[in-house]
Amino acid sequence: MGVLGRASVRHAMSHAGSPAVRSHWTWLRWTRWPFTPAVIVVAALAVTVDVFTAWVGISFGSLGRVPVSPALPLGLLLAVMIGVNRLGFDRTNRRAWRECLVVGGGVMVYAFVSYAVNIGGWDEAIGLVLAALGEELVYRLAVIVVVGAACARLLGRDWRNASEWGLAPGLTALVIGSIVFSVLPGHIAQMSDALHALPFASLGLVLGYAVLRTGALVPAAIVHALLNLVTLTVLAGEMSVASRNALSTAALLALVTGTIVAGLRLGVLRRAPVEVDLTAAVGVEPTT
């Protein structure tokens, strides 16, 4: 055996039996949302009212062609009960999402003004933004609160705060929220077969994940409002489908990137050490 071979054996034997520490990126928890039984009740009412009234065609009237959901006041009440600062309005969360808020907000305002001036008028443009906000309050907040807390309770975990749920209740809430969002009558009207439900379900998952990880509802509402505006712009013949698809893809990729950056800044996305057991015998090929 040559010198290099003997050195390799000594090096391997010196490390055998000692752990090797590696690391990987991991989310530490869901966002911190405190709940009480009253919060759960209001959340359940908001979901029930929104789904029921959407299917039977009841509304508070319309802004342009956009109906105003009777669940909107319940969604706003839920936000107040949880705490608007916990939904992304605190200084820390605003700083964590600053690029997305500035750039995304600017693009959305441009689309809003353009739609109001050139296509549907100011009332309808406001209606589209309110519809996006209302659906975020119901399907990215209320549904997640109800389903996640229920799953955590069934698993014997602390249901009173989303940060204590663990992975399974949060993921279950996101999936069910996206399914309920997908089967709203306005979305079903745009589907010709079951495969056309996937874009709505995927949108619900991406928006919901951003909200549940960071607690910030505003970035998701901005993206949702932008998608509403460009969708009706396409229907009005003022934008091509290809342009809409490109803009939608860019907005969702920006939201995913923003979620990762915000997670890093908020300290909920970190490198976690992982120990690798090296107690097993180490085989070394002799070198001559």
KEKE-3310 file (N, C-alpha, C; in steps of 0.2 Angstrom, whole numbers, plus 5000, padded with zeros to 4 digits):
npx = (5004:5003:5009:4999:4988:4989:4987:4974:4967:4970:4964:4950:4947:4949:4938:4928:4914:4911:4899:4893:4889:4877:4867:4851:4838:4824:4806:4801:4789:4771:4763:4760:4745:4733:4719:4702:4687:4677:4683:4684:4671:4666:4674:4669:4656:4658:4664:4653:4642:4648:4650:4637:4629:4635:4631:4617:4615:4614:4618:4625:4622:4629:4645:4647:4648:4651:4647:4644:4649:4640:4647:4658:4658:4659:4672:4680:4678:4683:4697:4699:4697:4707:4718:4724:4738:4744:4741:4750:4751:4759:4775:4787:4783:4779:4791:4798:4791:4793:4798:4789:4777:4779:4782:4773:4761:4762:4760:4748:4740:4742:4735:4723:4719:4720:4710:4699:4698:4698:4690:4680:4675:4675:4668:4666:4680:4684:4675:4681:4693:4688:4682:4693:4699:4689:4688:4701:4700:4691:4694:4708:4710:4698:4694:4706:4708:4697:4698:4711:4712:4703:4709:4721:4716:4710:4721:4726:4734:4739:4727:4725:4733:4740:4754:4757:4752:4758:4764:4754:4740:4741:4744:4733:4722:4726:4724:4710:4705:4709:4702:4688:4688:4690:4678:4668:4654:4657:4670:4668:4660:4670:4676:4678:4681:4686:4700:4702:4700:4712:4720:4714:4714:4728:4731:4724:4732:4745:4743:4737:4748:4758:4751:4749:4762:4769:4759:4755:4742:4740:4750:4745:4732:4734:4740:4729:4719:4725:4725:4711:4708:4716:4710:4697:4700:4705:4694:4686:4693:4704:4716:4728:4726:4739:4747:4740:4742:4756:4758:4751:4759:4771:4767:4763:4776:4783:4776:4779:4793:4794:4788:4798:4809:4803:4801:4814:4818:4809:4813:4808:4811:4825:4842:4843:4852:4858:4862:4873:4875:4890:4894:4895:4906:4919:4923:4938:4947:4962:4977:4989)
npy = (4994:5011:5027:5037:5028:5023:5035:5038:5028:5030:5043:5040:5031:5039:5047:5038:5033:5045:5059:5066:5083:5090:5102:5108:5118:5123:5125:5132:5133:5136:5152:5163:5164:5167:5159:5159:5151:5159:5165:5154:5151:5162:5162:5150:5153:5163:5156:5147:5156:5163:5153:5147:5159:5162:5151:5152:5164:5176:5192:5208:5217:5224:5230:5237:5224:5215:5205:5209:5200:5194:5189:5197:5207:5198:5192:5203:5205:5194:5196:5207:5201:5191:5200:5213:5216:5204:5199:5204:5217:5223:5231:5223:5213:5220:5225:5213:5209:5219:5222:5215:5221:5234:5233:5223:5229:5241:5237:5231:5243:5250:5241:5242:5255:5256:5247:5252:5265:5261:5250:5243:5253:5263:5258:5244:5240:5243:5233:5221:5221:5221:5209:5200:5203:5199:5185:5181:5183:5174:5161:5159:5162:5161:5147:5140:5143:5136:5122:5119:5121:5111:5099:5099:5098:5085:5078:5079:5090:5107:5118:5131:5140:5143:5141:5131:5119:5110:5100:5092:5097:5110:5108:5100:5109:5119:5111:5108:5121:5125:5117:5120:5133:5131:5125:5135:5144:5153:5150:5136:5139:5143:5131:5117:5104:5092:5094:5107:5112:5112:5124:5133:5127:5125:5139:5142:5135:5140:5154:5152:5145:5155:5164:5156:5153:5165:5174:5185:5193:5203:5203:5191:5195:5206:5199:5191:5201:5207:5196:5194:5207:5206:5195:5198:5208:5201:5194:5205:5207:5215:5211:5198:5180:5173:5184:5186:5174:5174:5185:5181:5170:5176:5184:5174:5167:5177:5179:5167:5168:5179:5174:5165:5174:5182:5173:5170:5182:5184:5174:5161:5152:5143:5137:5120:5110:5093:5078:5065:5048:5041:5029:5016:5004:5010:5008:5008:5010:5003:5012:5011)
npz = (5000:4996:5001:5000:5001:5014:5021:5018:5024:5037:5039:5036:5047:5058:5057:5058:5067:5072:5071:5056:5052:5043:5033:5029:5020:5029:5033:5048:5055:5053:5051:5065:5071:5082:5090:5095:5102:5097:5086:5077:5075:5068:5057:5051:5049:5039:5028:5026:5022:5011:5001:5000:4996:4985:4976:4976:4971:4978:4984:4990:4981:4966:4959:4945:4934:4944:4958:4975:4989:5002:5013:5015:5025:5036:5034:5035:5049:5054:5051:5059:5072:5073:5071:5062:5061:5062:5050:5040:5041:5050:5054:5053:5044:5033:5029:5026:5015:5005:4992:4984:4988:4983:4969:4964:4969:4962:4949:4949:4952:4941:4931:4937:4935:4921:4917:4923:4916:4902:4900:4910:4918:4934:4945:4942:4942:4955:4961:4956:4963:4976:4976:4975:4987:4996:4993:4997:5010:5014:5008:5009:5022:5032:5028:5030:5044:5050:5045:5047:5061:5066:5061:5068:5081:5080:5079:5091:5094:5098:5094:5095:5089:5074:5072:5080:5074:5066:5052:5044:5047:5042:5028:5025:5027:5017:5005:5005:5006:4993:4985:4988:4984:4970:4966:4966:4958:4948:4944:4940:4929:4920:4916:4905:4907:4919:4920:4919:4931:4938:4936:4944:4957:4959:4959:4971:4980:4979:4983:4996:5002:5003:5012:5023:5027:5030:5035:5028:5021:5011:5000:4993:4990:4981:4970:4967:4964:4953:4944:4942:4936:4924:4918:4915:4906:4895:4892:4887:4875:4875:4877:4874:4875:4877:4882:4894:4900:4902:4910:4921:4925:4928:4939:4948:4950:4955:4967:4974:4975:4983:4994:4999:5001:5010:5021:5024:5029:5040:5048:5048:5039:5038:5038:5044:5055:5051:5057:5052:5054:5057:5062:5056:5048:5038:5022:5012:4997:4993:4989:4977)
capx = (5000:5007:5008:4992:4983:4989:4984:4967:4964:4970:4959:4943:4947:4949:4931:4923:4911:4909:4893:4894:4884:4875:4861:4846:4833:4817:4802:4801:4782:4767:4763:4757:4738:4730:4712:4698:4681:4673:4686:4682:4664:4666:4677:4665:4651:4661:4664:4646:4639:4651:4648:4629:4626:4638:4628:4610:4615:4613:4623:4624:4622:4635:4649:4648:4645:4654:4643:4647:4647:4637:4652:4664:4659:4662:4679:4684:4677:4688:4703:4700:4698:4714:4723:4727:4745:4746:4740:4754:4751:4764:4781:4791:4780:4779:4798:4799:4788:4794:4799:4783:4772:4780:4782:4766:4756:4762:4758:4741:4737:4742:4730:4716:4717:4719:4704:4693:4697:4697:4686:4674:4673:4678:4664:4668:4687:4683:4672:4686:4698:4685:4681:4699:4700:4684:4690:4707:4698:4687:4697:4715:4710:4693:4694:4712:4707:4692:4700:4718:4711:4699:4713:4725:4712:4709:4728:4728:4739:4736:4723:4723:4738:4742:4761:4758:4748:4762:4763:4748:4734:4741:4743:4726:4719:4727:4721:4703:4703:4710:4696:4682:4689:4689:4671:4664:4651:4660:4675:4666:4658:4675:4679:4675:4682:4689:4707:4702:4700:4719:4723:4711:4716:4735:4731:4723:4737:4750:4741:4736:4754:4761:4748:4750:4769:4771:4754:4754:4737:4740:4753:4741:4726:4737:4741:4723:4716:4728:4723:4705:4708:4718:4706:4691:4703:4705:4687:4684:4696:4709:4723:4728:4727:4746:4749:4737:4746:4763:4758:4749:4764:4776:4765:4764:4783:4785:4774:4783:4800:4793:4787:4804:4813:4800:4802:4821:4818:4806:4817:4804:4814:4832:4846:4843:4858:4856:4868:4873:4878:4895:4897:4896:4913:4921:4927:4943:4950:4969:4980:4996)
capy = (5000:5017:5032:5040:5023:5023:5041:5038:5024:5034:5048:5037:5028:5044:5050:5033:5033:5052:5061:5072:5088:5093:5106:5109:5123:5120:5130:5130:5133:5140:5158:5164:5166:5165:5158:5157:5148:5164:5166:5148:5152:5168:5159:5145:5157:5167:5151:5145:5162:5164:5147:5147:5164:5161:5146:5154:5170:5182:5197:5215:5221:5224:5235:5235:5217:5211:5205:5210:5195:5195:5186:5201:5209:5192:5191:5208:5204:5189:5199:5211:5197:5188:5205:5215:5216:5197:5197:5207:5225:5225:5234:5218:5209:5225:5225:5207:5209:5226:5222:5212:5226:5240:5231:5220:5234:5246:5234:5231:5249:5251:5237:5244:5261:5255:5243:5257:5270:5259:5244:5242:5259:5263:5254:5237:5239:5242:5227:5216:5221:5219:5202:5197:5203:5194:5178:5179:5182:5167:5154:5159:5164:5157:5140:5138:5143:5131:5116:5118:5120:5105:5094:5099:5095:5078:5075:5080:5096:5114:5121:5138:5144:5140:5139:5124:5114:5105:5100:5089:5101:5115:5106:5098:5116:5122:5107:5109:5128:5126:5113:5124:5139:5129:5124:5141:5144:5157:5146:5131:5141:5143:5125:5113:5097:5092:5096:5115:5114:5112:5131:5136:5123:5127:5146:5142:5132:5145:5160:5150:5144:5161:5167:5152:5153:5171:5178:5191:5192:5208:5201:5186:5199:5210:5195:5189:5206:5208:5191:5196:5212:5204:5190:5202:5212:5196:5193:5211:5207:5220:5207:5191:5175:5172:5189:5185:5168:5176:5190:5177:5166:5180:5186:5169:5166:5183:5178:5161:5170:5183:5170:5162:5179:5184:5168:5171:5189:5183:5169:5155:5148:5143:5131:5116:5105:5086:5074:5059:5043:5037:5023:5010:5003:5014:5004:5012:5006:5004:5015:5009)
capz = (5000:4995:5006:5000:5003:5021:5024:5017:5029:5044:5039:5037:5053:5063:5057:5059:5074:5074:5067:5051:5052:5037:5034:5023:5021:5031:5036:5055:5057:5050:5054:5071:5071:5088:5089:5101:5099:5093:5079:5073:5073:5063:5051:5049:5046:5033:5023:5024:5019:5005:4997:4999:4993:4978:4973:4975:4968:4983:4985:4992:4975:4961:4957:4938:4934:4950:4964:4982:4993:5009:5017:5015:5032:5041:5033:5038:5056:5056:5051:5065:5078:5073:5072:5056:5061:5061:5043:5036:5041:5055:5051:5051:5038:5027:5027:5023:5008:5003:4985:4981:4989:4979:4962:4963:4970:4956:4943:4950:4952:4934:4928:4939:4932:4914:4917:4924:4911:4895:4899:4913:4923:4940:4949:4941:4944:4962:4962:4955:4969:4982:4975:4977:4994:4999:4992:5001:5017:5015:5006:5012:5029:5035:5027:5033:5051:5052:5043:5051:5069:5067:5060:5074:5087:5079:5080:5098:5095:5100:5088:5096:5086:5068:5072:5084:5071:5063:5044:5041:5047:5038:5022:5024:5026:5010:5000:5005:5004:4986:4982:4989:4980:4963:4964:4966:4952:4943:4942:4936:4922:4915:4915:4900:4909:4926:4920:4919:4938:4940:4937:4950:4963:4959:4961:4978:4984:4979:4987:5003:5005:5005:5017:5029:5029:5032:5038:5025:5016:5006:4993:4989:4987:4976:4964:4965:4961:4946:4939:4940:4931:4917:4915:4911:4900:4890:4889:4883:4869:4875:4879:4871:4880:4878:4886:4901:4903:4903:4916:4927:4927:4931:4945:4953:4952:4960:4974:4977:4976:4988:5000:5001:5004:5017:5026:5027:5033:5046:5052:5048:5034:5040:5038:5050:5055:5051:5059:5048:5058:5053:5066:5052:5045:5032:5017:5009:4992:4994:4983:4977)
cpx = (5004:5005:5001:4987:4983:4986:4977:4963:4964:4965:4952:4942:4946:4942:4926:4920:4909:4903:4896:4888:4883:4869:4857:4841:4827:4813:4801:4794:4778:4767:4759:4750:4735:4722:4709:4692:4677:4676:4684:4675:4663:4668:4672:4659:4652:4661:4657:4642:4641:4649:4641:4627:4629:4634:4620:4610:4613:4619:4621:4623:4628:4638:4651:4644:4648:4650:4647:4645:4645:4642:4658:4664:4661:4669:4683:4683:4682:4695:4705:4701:4705:4719:4726:4734:4748:4745:4744:4755:4756:4771:4786:4789:4780:4786:4800:4797:4789:4794:4792:4777:4773:4779:4775:4761:4756:4759:4750:4737:4736:4736:4723:4714:4716:4712:4698:4692:4695:4692:4679:4671:4676:4674:4666:4675:4687:4680:4677:4691:4695:4683:4687:4700:4695:4686:4696:4705:4694:4691:4705:4715:4705:4693:4700:4711:4703:4695:4707:4717:4708:4704:4718:4722:4711:4715:4730:4734:4735:4733:4723:4728:4741:4750:4762:4754:4752:4760:4757:4742:4735:4741:4736:4721:4720:4724:4714:4701:4704:4704:4690:4682:4688:4682:4666:4661:4654:4667:4673:4663:4664:4679:4675:4676:4685:4696:4707:4701:4707:4721:4720:4713:4724:4735:4730:4728:4743:4749:4740:4743:4758:4758:4749:4757:4771:4766:4752:4748:4737:4744:4748:4735:4728:4737:4734:4719:4719:4726:4716:4704:4710:4714:4700:4694:4703:4698:4684:4688:4702:4716:4722:4729:4734:4749:4747:4741:4753:4763:4756:4755:4770:4774:4765:4771:4785:4783:4777:4790:4799:4791:4793:4808:4810:4801:4809:4821:4815:4808:4813:4807:4822:4835:4845:4849:4855:4862:4867:4877:4884:4898:4898:4903:4914:4925:4932:4946:4958:4972:4987:5000)
cpy = (5006:5022:5035:5035:5023:5029:5041:5034:5027:5039:5045:5034:5033:5047:5045:5034:5040:5055:5067:5076:5091:5098:5106:5115:5120:5126:5127:5129:5137:5147:5158:5167:5163:5164:5157:5154:5153:5165:5160:5149:5157:5165:5154:5148:5160:5162:5149:5150:5163:5159:5147:5153:5164:5157:5148:5160:5176:5186:5204:5219:5220:5230:5234:5228:5212:5211:5206:5204:5197:5193:5191:5204:5204:5191:5196:5208:5199:5191:5203:5206:5193:5194:5207:5215:5209:5195:5201:5214:5227:5227:5228:5214:5214:5225:5219:5206:5215:5226:5220:5218:5232:5238:5228:5225:5240:5243:5233:5237:5251:5248:5239:5250:5260:5251:5248:5262:5267:5253:5244:5248:5258:5258:5246:5236:5238:5235:5221:5215:5219:5212:5198:5197:5199:5187:5176:5179:5176:5161:5154:5161:5159:5150:5137:5137:5137:5124:5114:5116:5113:5099:5093:5096:5088:5074:5076:5086:5102:5117:5128:5143:5140:5138:5133:5118:5108:5105:5098:5093:5107:5113:5103:5104:5119:5118:5108:5116:5128:5122:5117:5130:5137:5128:5129:5141:5148:5154:5140:5133:5142:5137:5121:5106:5098:5095:5104:5117:5115:5119:5134:5133:5125:5134:5146:5140:5137:5151:5158:5148:5150:5164:5163:5152:5159:5176:5184:5190:5197:5206:5196:5190:5203:5205:5193:5195:5207:5202:5192:5201:5210:5199:5193:5206:5207:5195:5199:5212:5212:5217:5200:5186:5173:5177:5188:5179:5170:5180:5186:5173:5170:5182:5180:5167:5171:5182:5172:5164:5175:5180:5167:5168:5182:5179:5168:5177:5188:5178:5163:5150:5148:5136:5127:5111:5098:5082:5067:5054:5040:5032:5017:5010:5007:5010:5009:5007:5008:5007:5013:5014)
cpz = (5000:5001:5006:5002:5011:5024:5023:5022:5036:5044:5040:5044:5059:5063:5058:5066:5076:5069:5062:5051:5045:5038:5028:5025:5024:5034:5043:5058:5052:5054:5061:5071:5077:5087:5095:5098:5095:5086:5075:5071:5068:5057:5047:5045:5039:5027:5021:5020:5012:5000:4995:4995:4985:4973:4971:4972:4972:4984:4988:4987:4971:4960:4950:4937:4939:4956:4970:4986:5000:5015:5018:5022:5037:5040:5036:5046:5058:5056:5057:5071:5078:5074:5065:5055:5060:5054:5038:5036:5046:5051:5048:5044:5032:5024:5023:5016:5004:4995:4981:4982:4984:4972:4960:4964:4964:4950:4943:4950:4944:4930:4931:4936:4924:4913:4918:4919:4904:4894:4903:4918:4930:4945:4948:4943:4951:4964:4961:4961:4975:4982:4977:4984:4998:4999:4996:5008:5019:5014:5008:5019:5033:5034:5031:5041:5053:5051:5047:5058:5070:5066:5066:5080:5086:5081:5087:5099:5097:5094:5089:5093:5080:5068:5076:5080:5069:5055:5042:5042:5043:5030:5020:5023:5019:5005:5000:5003:4996:4982:4982:4984:4972:4961:4965:4959:4946:4940:4938:4929:4917:4913:4910:4902:4916:4926:4921:4926:4941:4941:4943:4957:4964:4962:4969:4982:4985:4984:4994:5006:5007:5011:5024:5032:5033:5036:5034:5020:5010:4999:4989:4986:4981:4969:4962:4961:4954:4941:4937:4935:4924:4914:4912:4906:4894:4887:4885:4877:4869:4876:4876:4877:4882:4883:4893:4904:4906:4910:4922:4930:4931:4938:4951:4955:4956:4967:4977:4979:4983:4995:5003:5004:5010:5022:5028:5031:5040:5050:5052:5043:5035:5038:5044:5049:5055:5052:5055:5053:5054:5057:5062:5049:5039:5028:5013:5004:4993:4988:4983:4972)
residu = (MET:GLY:VAL:LEU:GLY:ARG:ALA:SER:VAL:ARG:HIS:ALA:MET:SER:HIS:ALA:GLY:SER:PRO:ALA:VAL:ARG:SER:HIS:TRP:THR:TRP:LEU:ARG:TRP:THR:ARG:TRP:PRO:PHE:THR:PRO:ALA:VAL:ILE:VAL:VAL:ALA:ALA:LEU:ALA:VAL:THR:VAL:ASP:VAL:PHE:THR:ALA:TRP:VAL:GLY:ILE:SER:PHE:GLY:SER:LEU:GLY:ARG:VAL:PRO:VAL:SER:PRO:ALA:LEU:PRO:LEU:GLY:LEU:LEU:LEU:ALA:VAL:MET:ILE:GLY:VAL:ASN:ARG:LEU:GLY:PHE:ASP:ARG:THR:ASN:ARG:ARG:ALA:TRP:ARG:GLU:CYS:LEU:VAL:VAL:GLY:GLY:GLY:VAL:MET:VAL:TYR:ALA:PHE:VAL:SER:TYR:ALA:VAL:ASN:ILE:GLY:GLY:TRP:ASP:GLU:ALA:ILE:GLY:LEU:VAL:LEU:ALA:ALA:LEU:GLY:GLU:GLU:LEU:VAL:TYR:ARG:LEU:ALA:VAL:ILE:VAL:VAL:VAL:GLY:ALA:ALA:CYS:ALA:ARG:LEU:LEU:GLY:ARG:ASP:TRP:ARG:ASN:ALA:SER:GLU:TRP:GLY:LEU:ALA:PRO:GLY:LEU:THR:ALA:LEU:VAL:ILE:GLY:SER:ILE:VAL:PHE:SER:VAL:LEU:PRO:GLY:HIS:ILE:ALA:GLN:MET:SER:ASP:ALA:LEU:HIS:ALA:LEU:PRO:PHE:ALA:SER:LEU:GLY:LEU:VAL:LEU:GLY:TYR:ALA:VAL:LEU:ARG:THR:GLY:ALA:LEU:VAL:PRO:ALA:ALA:ILE:VAL:HIS:ALA:LEU:LEU:ASN:LEU:VAL:THR:LEU:THR:VAL:LEU:ALA:GLY:GLU:MET:SER:VAL:ALA:SER:ARG:ASN:ALA:LEU:SER:THR:ALA:ALA:LEU:LEU:ALA:LEU:VAL:THR:GLY:THR:ILE:VAL:ALA:GLY:LEU:ARG:LEU:GLY:VAL:LEU:ARG:ARG:ALA:PRO:VAL:GLU:VAL:ASP:LEU:THR:ALA:ALA:VAL:GLY:VAL:GLU:PRO:THR:THR)
# end
